[in-house]
Amino acid sequence: MWYAIEGYDGSDVLPKRMAARPAHLARLQALRDAGRLLVAGPCPAIDAEDPGPAGFSGSLVIAEFASLEEARAWADADPYVEAGVYARVEVRPFRKVLP
């Protein structure tokens, strides 16, 4: 089943986010390579493709896991969690309809 994983950035975490980004992306690329990634990306903190020093308000990942527990475990092990980027993470089932 698909699961939406939403990470919400804490305050002033852009340097932490940038430092943990390579490890974060490597995990996403592994999901992609396994055919289990629908979409992933950051949410700019301002209405701009490149928010610059404003940074990001969080990230969204929609990926396939065997269970909600597996999705939560994967989210809990994210390098952004370990680095203190995310203030909180929500994991919910997701049902793809379109496209």
Contacts in CASP RR format, 6 or more apart in sequence:
PFRMAT RR
TARGET T0000
AUTHOR 0000-0000-0000
METHOD contacts of the structure
MODEL  1
MWYAIEGYDGSDVLPKRMAARPAHLARLQALRDAGRLLVAGPCPAIDAED
PGPAGFSGSLVIAEFASLEEARAWADADPYVEAGVYARVEVRPFRKVLP
1 64 0 8 1.000
1 65 0 8 1.000
1 66 0 8 1.000
1 67 0 8 1.000
1 93 0 8 1.000
1 94 0 8 1.000
2 38 0 8 1.000
2 62 0 8 1.000
2 63 0 8 1.000
2 64 0 8 1.000
2 93 0 8 1.000
2 94 0 8 1.000
2 95 0 8 1.000
2 96 0 8 1.000
3 62 0 8 1.000
3 63 0 8 1.000
3 64 0 8 1.000
3 65 0 8 1.000
3 68 0 8 1.000
3 71 0 8 1.000
3 91 0 8 1.000
3 92 0 8 1.000
3 93 0 8 1.000
3 94 0 8 1.000
4 60 0 8 1.000
4 61 0 8 1.000
4 62 0 8 1.000
4 90 0 8 1.000
4 91 0 8 1.000
4 92 0 8 1.000
4 93 0 8 1.000
4 94 0 8 1.000
5 60 0 8 1.000
5 61 0 8 1.000
5 62 0 8 1.000
5 63 0 8 1.000
5 71 0 8 1.000
5 74 0 8 1.000
5 75 0 8 1.000
5 89 0 8 1.000
5 90 0 8 1.000
5 91 0 8 1.000
6 58 0 8 1.000
6 59 0 8 1.000
6 60 0 8 1.000
6 61 0 8 1.000
6 89 0 8 1.000
6 90 0 8 1.000
6 91 0 8 1.000
6 92 0 8 1.000
7 58 0 8 1.000
7 59 0 8 1.000
7 60 0 8 1.000
7 75 0 8 1.000
7 80 0 8 1.000
7 86 0 8 1.000
7 88 0 8 1.000
7 89 0 8 1.000
7 90 0 8 1.000
8 57 0 8 1.000
8 58 0 8 1.000
8 86 0 8 1.000
8 87 0 8 1.000
8 88 0 8 1.000
8 89 0 8 1.000
8 90 0 8 1.000
9 17 0 8 1.000
9 45 0 8 1.000
9 55 0 8 1.000
9 56 0 8 1.000
9 57 0 8 1.000
9 58 0 8 1.000
9 59 0 8 1.000
9 85 0 8 1.000
9 86 0 8 1.000
9 87 0 8 1.000
10 84 0 8 1.000
10 85 0 8 1.000
10 86 0 8 1.000
10 87 0 8 1.000
11 87 0 8 1.000
13 84 0 8 1.000
13 85 0 8 1.000
14 53 0 8 1.000
14 55 0 8 1.000
14 56 0 8 1.000
16 80 0 8 1.000
16 83 0 8 1.000
16 84 0 8 1.000
16 85 0 8 1.000
17 55 0 8 1.000
17 56 0 8 1.000
17 80 0 8 1.000
17 83 0 8 1.000
17 85 0 8 1.000
19 83 0 8 1.000
20 79 0 8 1.000
20 80 0 8 1.000
20 82 0 8 1.000
20 83 0 8 1.000
20 85 0 8 1.000
23 79 0 8 1.000
24 78 0 8 1.000
24 79 0 8 1.000
24 80 0 8 1.000
27 74 0 8 1.000
27 77 0 8 1.000
27 78 0 8 1.000
27 79 0 8 1.000
28 37 0 8 1.000
28 40 0 8 1.000
28 61 0 8 1.000
31 37 0 8 1.000
31 40 0 8 1.000
31 61 0 8 1.000
31 63 0 8 1.000
35 64 0 8 1.000
36 63 0 8 1.000
36 64 0 8 1.000
36 65 0 8 1.000
37 61 0 8 1.000
37 62 0 8 1.000
37 63 0 8 1.000
37 64 0 8 1.000
38 62 0 8 1.000
38 63 0 8 1.000
38 64 0 8 1.000
38 96 0 8 1.000
39 60 0 8 1.000
39 61 0 8 1.000
39 62 0 8 1.000
40 59 0 8 1.000
40 60 0 8 1.000
40 61 0 8 1.000
40 62 0 8 1.000
40 63 0 8 1.000
41 59 0 8 1.000
41 60 0 8 1.000
41 61 0 8 1.000
42 56 0 8 1.000
42 58 0 8 1.000
42 59 0 8 1.000
43 56 0 8 1.000
43 57 0 8 1.000
43 58 0 8 1.000
43 59 0 8 1.000
43 60 0 8 1.000
44 50 0 8 1.000
44 51 0 8 1.000
44 54 0 8 1.000
44 55 0 8 1.000
44 56 0 8 1.000
44 57 0 8 1.000
45 51 0 8 1.000
45 54 0 8 1.000
45 55 0 8 1.000
45 56 0 8 1.000
45 57 0 8 1.000
46 54 0 8 1.000
46 55 0 8 1.000
48 54 0 8 1.000
58 86 0 8 1.000
59 80 0 8 1.000
61 75 0 8 1.000
62 94 0 8 1.000
62 96 0 8 1.000
63 71 0 8 1.000
63 74 0 8 1.000
65 71 0 8 1.000
65 74 0 8 1.000
68 91 0 8 1.000
68 93 0 8 1.000
71 91 0 8 1.000
72 91 0 8 1.000
75 81 0 8 1.000
75 89 0 8 1.000
75 91 0 8 1.000
76 89 0 8 1.000
78 86 0 8 1.000
78 89 0 8 1.000
80 86 0 8 1.000
81 89 0 8 1.000
END
